Amino acid sequence: MTQVTGTQEWQALEKHAVGMRPIHLRDLFAQQADRFARFSRRELNLLFDFSRQRVTEQTIALLLGLARVRGLESRIAAMFSGEKINVTEHRAVLHTALRNRSNRAITLDGVDLMTEVNASLERMRTFVDGVHGGRIVGATGRTFTDIVNIGIGGSDLGIVMATEALANYRNQNIRLHCVSNIDGVQLSDVLQQVEPARTLFVVCSKTFSTLETLTNAKLAREWTVDHLGAGAPARHFAAVSTNAKAMDAFLIPPQNRFTMWDWVGGRYSIWSAVGLSVALSLGMDQFELMLTGAHEMDEHFRTAPLEKNLPVLMGMLGVWNRNFLGMDSLAVLPYDQRLHRLPAYLQQLDMESNGKRVTLDGSEVTYDTGAVLWGEPGSNAQHSFFQLLHQGTAKVALDFLAPVNASSKFQAQQNLALANCFGQAQAFAFGQTEAQVRADLAAKNMPEQEIARLIPHKLHPGNRPSSIILFPRLGPKTLGRLIALYEHKVFTQSVIWGINAFDQWGVELGKKLADTLAPVVEKPEQNTDPTLAGLLQQVGQWRAG
Ligand code: F6P
């Protein structure tokens, strides 16, 4: 496959970018007062306002031309039809089948997957309703009040993000705790808060071989045995995995097992039985509404013309910012505290998917691929890192997300959050000119010499590109739409860059090294690696007991 830089469309964009780079957003708005009408789209009750991106209509036309020549439309069709587009693992990529509420047949290797998908959803519902209704109980016959999800990465981040986002919809009789980290802190904290007889552990691991998850799960099982006896884990443990053998070894009884499939990547798995803990926290109806929202976005992505297609537009704007305006990172800024884990969730989705440096055929790329993604909820973020965004030298593009209606009962406060969100977007776009600073200071009767001294410090250059995604209210359907929007944005970008968004070989080396180092951290005197000698010696000296 030709590298994208070799296409006429890429070269046309490079040429166009030379003309665009010196142009300020102030000029673009001065030339086109109706930029909002031109550069915003409303689809599925999401308003995508990209009028503050440094683009003209020509930019969009060129970007969509690039998408077409990279075969985006046929790649989208290939993904949805179950072609094995994850070429390094010979796998189809069908997380969209998990939320295929239309139930149209999706065939893989001659089998309609919808039969299994629907059966899995049905089993989840029976289990969730059983726990909520008190038909599924612990070893002493008491109902469950606490669910502890043990998993990491794609088997944790989506669960935390979604249940925090939808906290208003939680079942009031169930508390959900999530344990992911290897260091034992989360597990020990959770075990102090819960009652053994009323706690259900959900071990969530696609592979059931992840060190963090297995270590935490084994400790949790020992704790259960210590408190309730050897037979208790069978009543207090459920598991979600593709690895039946490992679930056998962990003695998970058949009725507590939930399967997933190798055509679902870990970071795309919240829609599968990995969402069991979400459903246990929110109820199956709410979980299915999330699926519905995501399915609506799938249909939009699959069928809408590129000009109106939100994930395509978002993806291509990301390509523009990354490859033509030199933006190194994307800050995601939700103006709703309920979305406080969204940036962390999107970090895995985006950076594990598009953090690649070779194309599908293995050749090294000669252009930048996935940007760093980070973020925090506004307005907290304003009081920490916004200074750097306003006046620093880092090149960061921004995504603002905000509901119009409050996720709390304090609408007036959400109005203030919106005012902050819009105010920041304006400040990033237009900045503050020398004349404005001068006028402000002169109005305070500041002497001219002091004004001149302060001007460079008080200038806001502006011209920082941002998009705003506005929606009526944060609920399960909207959340489903938003997650799928970002998933497909990531896919769009991977197609342009010619990389595989669905493998993650880069995480393997560190895992392997940690495995080999575990014994020498236990016994530093057995270390034979001179490059680690100093560190391990210190561990030995400082370790108490
Ligand atoms: O960090 C690498 C990774 O493989 C992720 O892709 C995945 O989400 C996570 O580990 C957890 O994997 P598993 O669900 O198999 O335990």
Residues whose N, C-alpha, C, O or C-beta is under 5 A from the ligand:
A	BS01	F6P	I152 G153 G154 S155 C204 S205 K206 T207 F208 T210 G266 R267 Q504 V507
